[in-house]
């Protein structure tokens, strides 16, 4: 069971890192539409929620 938890944790952290990289690239592009920022904001919120859940467990 702990191997599964570790695998899920690693996947969640990887997704968070990818989103953060994507966010940095979007901030560097002044032509990114607001709707894309809103979508990214939702995904980053989900990734942060996952990371906090992992940290608390």
Secondary structure, DSSP 8 states (H G I E B T S, - for coil): -HHHHHHHHHHHHHHHHHHHHHHHHHHT-TT--HHHHHHHHHHHHHHHHHHHHHHH-
